[in-house]
Amino acid sequence: MRIETETIGAGEARRRGVYEWPVSRRTVSRYPWRYDRPVIAYIDSGSARIETDDGNIEVEAGDLVKLPSDLDCVWIVKQPVVRYYRVQPWDPAG
């Protein structure tokens, strides 16, 4: 299960309506997480490393992150993160 990232910046995030999505804030921490459904997240500020069995990925302010369903990972928040996110519809076809 591969995590995809795209750097879009605040202007493009605004154009895509990202700032209307729910927001999550995390302080410097380490926590496990499981994604049962696909999620798109925009990192508005801060930075983190997402660790998975398939490797690690660094994310920072301006990144749009696509997290697949059935993903087990560990978030390591290096700088406090403000993240807007949108849960995608479940796709039975995978």
SULZI-V340675 format. One record per residue. N is the residue number from 1. RES is the residue in one small letter. PSI is psi in radians with two decimals (none if undefined). NEAR is the number of other C-alpha atoms within 12 Angstrom. Layout:
n = (N/N)
res = (RES/RES)
psi = (PSI/PSI)
near = (NEAR/NEAR)
This chain:
n = (1/2/3/4/5/6/7/8/9/10/11/12/13/14/15/16/17/18/19/20/21/22/23/24/25/26/27/28/29/30/31/32/33/34/35/36/37/38/39/40/41/42/43/44/45/46/47/48/49/50/51/52/53/54/55/56/57/58/59/60/61/62/63/64/65/66/67/68/69/70/71/72/73/74/75/76/77/78/79/80/81/82/83/84/85/86/87/88/89/90/91/92/93/94)
res = (m/r/i/e/t/e/t/i/g/a/g/e/a/r/r/r/g/v/y/e/w/p/v/s/r/r/t/v/s/r/y/p/w/r/y/d/r/p/v/i/a/y/i/d/s/g/s/a/r/i/e/t/d/d/g/n/i/e/v/e/a/g/d/l/v/k/l/p/s/d/l/d/c/v/w/i/v/k/q/p/v/v/r/y/y/r/v/q/p/w/d/p/a/g)
psi = (2.02/2.34/2.35/2.50/2.68/2.27/2.09/-0.44/2.92/-0.67/-0.82/-0.65/-0.75/-0.79/-0.62/-0.02/0.29/-0.65/-0.02/-0.14/2.85/2.70/2.54/2.39/2.37/2.36/3.03/2.12/3.10/2.22/2.49/2.65/2.59/2.29/1.92/-0.38/2.75/2.51/2.44/2.26/2.44/2.16/1.86/-0.61/2.76/-3.01/2.69/2.86/2.35/2.07/2.29/2.99/-0.40/0.02/3.12/2.69/2.41/2.35/2.61/3.07/2.32/-0.13/2.36/2.16/2.23/2.00/2.11/2.83/2.78/0.59/2.14/2.28/3.03/2.20/2.25/1.79/2.03/-0.67/2.45/2.31/2.33/2.10/2.18/2.46/2.74/2.14/2.25/2.70/2.55/2.38/1.85/-0.34/-0.18/none)
near = (20/22/32/22/24/22/22/22/20/21/14/18/28/17/12/18/16/28/23/15/22/18/21/19/22/24/20/18/19/19/19/17/19/20/24/20/22/28/29/31/39/44/39/36/28/25/29/32/29/34/27/25/14/14/15/19/26/28/34/31/29/28/34/32/35/30/33/28/26/21/25/25/28/24/29/28/29/22/24/24/30/29/35/33/28/26/23/18/15/15/13/10/6/12)
